[in-house]
Amino acid sequence: MTASSPPNVFRRKFSRAIITLTLAVFSLVVNANEPPPNFVIIFTDDQGYADVGCFGSPDIRTPRLDAMAAQGMKFTSFYAQPICGPSRAALMTGCYPMRVAERGNTKQVHPILHEGEITIAEILKTKGYATACFGKWDLAKHAQSGFFMDLFPTRQGFDYFYGTPTSNDRVANLYRNEELIEPDASMATLTRRYTDEAIAFIRRSQKQPFFVYIPHTMPHTRLDASAQFKGKSKRGLYGDVIEEIDFNVGRILDALNELQLADNTYVLFTSDNGPWLIKNKDHADGHLPGDHGGSAGPLRSGKVSTFEGGVRVPAILWGPGRVPSGTTCDSMATTMDVLPTFAALAGANIPSDRVIDGENITHLFHGNFDKTNLEKAYFYYLRVHLQAVRQGNWKLHLPRDKEPIGAAPFAPNTHIATADRIGFDKPFLVDLKNDLGETTDVSSQNPQVLKRLLGLAEAMREDLGDYDRVGKNMRFFDPQDSRPTKPPLHPPRQRQSRKPARSSR
């Protein structure tokens, strides 16, 4: 099967439903003395790089996350995607959102993940894992109604789902599996309820390996916090929300310790993108009590930007006895690396019929930083537009218009400060080690670096594509007359109805 051909969906779904059971029993018997590790991902929404104490927050208290970092590892160069839907697609598939197939062969602002894509949950199911998702899905259409139930977590490798279809911009309709149980759920209760459900699932599943994915609804606005936390943070309601998330991260860790599962569990905490600066006064970095967006700290800009503040996110890894305590990893890592890494740790195979962009970073998880892949590159896409590339400490902003057509509908980009709504007449090379704020072009002093990064960008255009071309390994799974030559953009979505979707069952 080629990367662009339709997958055998029947074979994949049949394997998931029937063969998984056999593999589960076999793996549990054969590896009874060496059980595969458990995995927990806690994925917050719009939490900025500096919205954690150990990442520099001056006014948000995060004692449990700080302790988690002290007992584990802090990643200082961990990358997501500029906005929420693409970040979830990247995490679930191990691929750049530009690469993944979408329903209808279009490139949505927030990907509608094609059923032929293979998620991390489906991969872990082949090794007998119990899998569950608690929180925001956002891969079955960016809407609280009219979404595709057949693309819900329960159809994409998860045994259990308790959460909401997408963002909480207006409402958050709460589902258990595929049944609507509470329209317009109270925001103040969601963080605790997701955590309650996750802990209950861990207790039920403790006799087998498990994968628990907790994509929190907040601090994406609308914000709210329970009475225990509301009005308690110096940073206002935004700080209240983060402090409540921190407390509930601690509850997960406490439950793992209580059940004596900590020594065989990896817990990864991170965010889906940088802070939503449009929610702050004057698009500034969040610092006022009335600001409902976060802070990127020393990084430039925020969400919906390919400056560092938009895509570099806080990340903490915890795994007593496996992850060396009190360590900091400065090597580049991304949400796309999670799929191949968890697969390797579980002894599972990743798909061989398609390109997977992430790499196995087990060596980083275990503190073997001398094995860092020095050739690793990260490519900064905003929508279907390749805007920058990083390798090592060097980041190259590619020439682009102030309002690039490939970034639509984020052109003009009203989400970020006016000073960051800029174009580049020529390549703009930054030394991130000495210029985190991305202010100074050093391309003239480093011509060989410039040449190398321009070559990497051109190779990626050929492989994956850009606003004006379709790469050879961009995936399209639905029938079509001919392969497109430009990314097929979907028209801007209409305002969604407040009426919740009902189960298809």
N, C-alpha and C positions, 0 to 999 in steps of 0.2 A: 504493500500500500504506500502510495506517495503521500507527502505532507499535505497536498492539496486535494486528495481524493476523498470522497465520502467514506467515513468509517463504517465498519459493520456494526451498526448500533445493536442489532438483535443479538449478535454474538457477545458483545460487551455486557449488555443488560442481563442476558441469560447467565453469563459467567458470574456476574455479581449476585444473582439471586440463588443459583444452584451450586456452582462450584465453590463459592466462598465458604459454604458450610463445611464441605469436605476439607478444604485447606485449613479452616479454623481448627477443626478437631485434630487434624494431623499435626499442625504446628504446636498445639498445646500439649500433645502427647510427646512429640519428639523433643521439644524444648522445655520440658517441665522443670528442669533444673536451672535453666537460663531463660527466664521469661523475657519476651521483648519489652522494651520500655513503653511507658505511657507518655502521651503528649497532651499538653494543654496550651492553647493559644488564646491570649487575652488581647483583643484588638479594639482599641478605642477609636472614636470617630472625631477627627479634627483636633486632636491634642497636639500642641506644638512641641518642638524640640526642648524648649526650656520650661515646660509645664510640669516638671518633676523636680523634687528637691536636689537629687544627685546629679541632675543635668543643669542646675543653676537657678531654679526658681527662687526668688527672694521672698515670696509671700504666700505660696501654696504649700501646705504641709503634706508631705507624702512619706510618713515614717515606714510604712510597710514596703513600699517600692524601694526606698533607700536601703532598708535592711535586706531586701531581695537582691539588690545590687552588691551589697557588702558580702552577702553569702554566695554570690554568683558572679556573673559577668555583665559588664556594661559595654554596649556597642556604640561607638561614637560616630561611625560612618555607615549607618544602616539606612537603606533607601526603600521607599514605597513609591507610589505614583501620585500625580498632582491632585487627583480628586478621588472620591470614594468608590464609585462603581468600578473603574479601572483597577484600583488597588485590590479590590476583592477578587477580580478576575485573575490578577497576577498571582495572588496568594494561593488561590484554589488550583490553578493550572501550572504554576511554575514558569509562566510565559509572560512576555510583554503583551499588554492588552491589544496592541496593534496586530499581534500574530494570531490571537485566538479567533476561532470561528464563532460567528453570531447567527442567530436565527434570522433567516431572510437574506443572508449574505451582505448585510449593511453594517457600517461602523457607527454604532450609537455613541452618544456622549457617555452613557453608562451601559456597558456591554450587556446584551441579553445573551447569556452564555448558551451556546449550542449544546444540545444533548450529546453530541458526538465528542465534545471535549471531556477529558478524563480528569476528575478532581482528586485532590490529595486524599479525601475520604474514601473514594472508590479504590484507590491504590492500597490504602491500609486495610480495607475490608478483605483483600485477598490474603492477608495474614491473620485473619480472625479478630480484628479490632472491633470493639463496640464504638460507634461513632455518634456524636450529637452536636448540634448547633444551637446556641442560645443567644438570640439578639437579632441584629439587622442582617438580612441576606443580600438584597440589592442586585441579584443576578438573574431575576426572572422578569424584569422590567422595573424601571425606576418609578414606581407608582404604588400607592396603597390600594388601588383597585385596578381591575383590568389587566392584571399581570398574568403570566403563564403558570398555572398551577403545576403543569408537568415539568417545570424547571425549578420547582421548590427544592429545598435541601433534601427532603425525603425522596426525591427522584434523582438526586445527584450524589448518592453515597452515604447519606446520613440516616441512621436508624431512627433518630428522634430529633424533632425541631420544636423549640419554644421561642417564639420571637415575632418579628414584624417584617413585612415584605421589603421595606426600603426605609428611606430617611424619615425623620419625624418633623419635617418642615411645618406641617399643619397638624397631622394626627399620627398616632402610631397604633394601628390595629393589631391586636395581639392574637397570635395563632398557636395552637398546640397541634403539632404535626400539620395536617391540612384542614383543620377545623378552626373557624373563627370563634374565639372564646370571649373576646372583649374588644368591641369597637372603641376607638379613641381612649386607649388605656392611659392611666395617670402617669405622667413622666416621672413624678416624684417617687414612684414605686419600682420603676423598671430595673435600675441597677441592682437593687436587692433581690428582686424576683428572679432575674436571670441567674444570679449567683446561687440563690436557694435551689433552683432547678438543676444547675450544674453540679452542685454538691450532692444532691439526691441521686443524680445519674452516676456520679463517681462511686457512691456507696453501692448502688445496684450492680455496677459493672466491675467491682474491684477484683473479682476472681478471673478476669480475662483482661488482655491489654485494651486500652481505651484511648480514643482521640476526642478531646473536648475542645470545641471552638466557641469562644465567647466574644462575638463582635458587638460590643456595647453600642447602644443607641446614641449615647452622649460622649463628649460634650458638643456634638452637633446640636445646633439649636432647632427646636425649642428646648430651653434648659429648665430643669427643676431638680430639687433634692428633697430627701425625706426630712422630717422634723428634727431628726438626730443631727443633721448636718447643715440645714438651711440657716443662713445668717451667721455662720460660725467662721468663715474664712475672711481674711483681710482683703482677698481678691474678689469679694462679692459673690454673686451666684455662680459665676464660672468656677471660682475656687471651691465653692461648696461642692459642686458636681465632681471635680477632680478628687477632692478629699474623700468623698463617698466611694468613688471608684477605688481609690487606694485602700480604704478599709476593707472593701469586698475582695480585692486581690489577696489581702491578708487572710481572709476567711477561706479562700481556696487553698492557700499554702497550709493553713492550720488543719484543714480537713485531710490533706495528703499526709501530714505528719501524724495526725491522730490514727489514720488507717494504716500507718506504717508503709506507705507507698512512696514516700518522698525520695528514697534512695533509688527508685526505679522509674522516676518521672522527670521529664523535661518540661519546664514551664517557660513560655516565651511571652513577654509583654511588649507590645509596640502599638503604634498608631497608623492609621491609614493614609495620612498626608499631613501637611503642615497646618498651621492655625488659619482659621477663617477670618481674615483681617477685615472683611466688610462688616463684621459684627462689632468692630471696635471704633471708637471715636477717631475720625480722620484717617481711617485705615492704618492706624499706628499699631505697633506691636502691643499686644494686650498687657495693660498694667493698671488701668483704672478699675475701681470696684464696679463701675457700670458697664465695663466692656464684657461682651458675651463671646468674644473670641479669645484665642490663646496667644502665646508668645513663642517666637522662634529664637529668642535670645540673640546670640552673636551672628545668626544666619540672616541672609537677606531675603525679604519678602515672605510669602506664605502660600497657602492653598491656591490652586489654579495658577501656579507659577513654576517655571523650571529653574529659578534661582534656588539655592540650597534650602531656604526656608520653606519651600513648597513641597519638597520631597525627602529631605533628610529628617528622620523621626527618632524619638527616643526609643531605645530597645534594651531590654534587660532579660538575660537568660539565667534560669535557676535550675539546678539539678545536683543536689547534695551527693558527694562522692563521685560525680562524673564531671561536672563543670567546676573548674578551680575557683575557689572563693576569692573575692576581693580583686578580681582581674578586670582589666579594661582592654577591649579589642578595638584597635584603630583601623584594622583592615576593612576594606569594603565588603559589605554583605547586603542582601536585599530580601524582600519578601518572596521573591521568586526562588531563592535558594532553599526555602523551607521544604518544599515538596521533595526534591531529590535528597535532601539531608534526612528528613524523617523516613523516607523510603529506605535509605541505606541503613539507618539505625534499626529499622524494623525487619530488615532482610527481605524487603519487597523490591520488585522490579519496576522501573519507570517505563513509560511507553517507549517503544522502539520504532514506531511508525510515524513519528513526528518530531519536530525540533522542540526541545525543552531548553529554555534560556537559562534557568537557574543551574547552579552547580552544587555538588555535595560539599558542604562546609563542616563536616564532622570534625575535622582537624581544628577549626576555630572554636567549635563548641567545647573541645577538650583542652584548649589552651596551647595547642601546637602552632603558634603563630609563625614559626620558622617555615612552615609549609604553605604559607599564604601564596596564592596565585598572583604573582606580580604582573601578569598580563591581563588580568581581569579588567573589563571595562563596563561602565554603566552608561546607558543611552537615555537621554532625557527627552521623552515625547510629551507634548501637550496636544491632546486629541490625536490627529494623524500627522503631526508636524514634528520632525526630528529637530530639536533646538540646541542640543549640547551633548557632549560626551566627556566622561571622566575616565582617566586611567592613572593610578597612583595618586599623587597630590595635584595632578594637572587636570584642569577642567577647561574645555574649549567651548565657548558660545559660538555657534555657527552664524554666519550672516543671515539676517532676517528683517522683514519689515516690522514697523512698529505695530501694525495690525495684520499679522500674517493670516492668509486665508485658510491655511491648514489648521489653525487653532479655533476656527469658528465652532460654536457661537461665542467663544471667549475673545473676540476681536471686534471692537475694543474690549480690553480686559478690565472691567469695572470692579473686579474682586480685589485688586491689589492697589497699592499706593501709586499715585500719579508718577512719582519718580522712578518706579519700576516698570512702567508701561512704555518700554523703550524698544528700539530695534538696534541692530548692529550693521554698520556699513561694510565691515570687514571682520574676519575672525577675531575673537576677543579671548585671549588666553589668560587664565587665572591660576596662580599658585595658591591652592587652598590652604597649604600649610602656613602661609604667611599672610593670607588675605581671605579670611572667611567671609568677609563682607562683599567680596567680588567687585572690587572698585577699580582695580588697576590692570590694564592690558600689558602683559609682558611677552607678547608674541615676538617682537623684534629682537629680544635678547635670547630667545629660545627657538630658533628656526627649525631645528630637528624635531623638537617636541611638537611644534605646530604641524609639521609635515606628517608626523606619525598619527596624530589625532585626526587630521583631515582624512587620512587614509582609512582609519577605523570607521569614521562616519560614512564614507562612500561605500565601504564594504557592507555596512549595516543597511544602507539604502537599497543595495542590490538584494540582500537577504530578506529584509523585513519590509522595506518600503518607506515612503515619505508622502507628503501631501500631493505630490505630482506623479507618483508611481506606485505600483503594487509590487512588493518584493516577491521573489521566487518562492519563499517559504511562508508567506501569509496564507492562512487557511480559510477556505470556503467549502462548506460541507453540503449546502443545499444545491439542488440542480440549477444550472444557469446555461444560457446559450453560449456564452464565451466568457473566459476569465477577464475580469475588468483590468483596465490599464491604470486607473486611478482609484484610490480608496473610495468605495461607494458610501457616501455620507447619507445618513438619515436626516430628514427635515427636523427642525427643532420641535420638541414635544409640546403638546398642548397642555394647558392647565388641567390637572387631574381632578376627577370627581371625588367628593368626600365619601361617596357610598362604598363600603368595603366589599371586596370580592368574597364570594361564597365558595365553599369547597366544591370541587368537581365530582366528589364521590356522592 
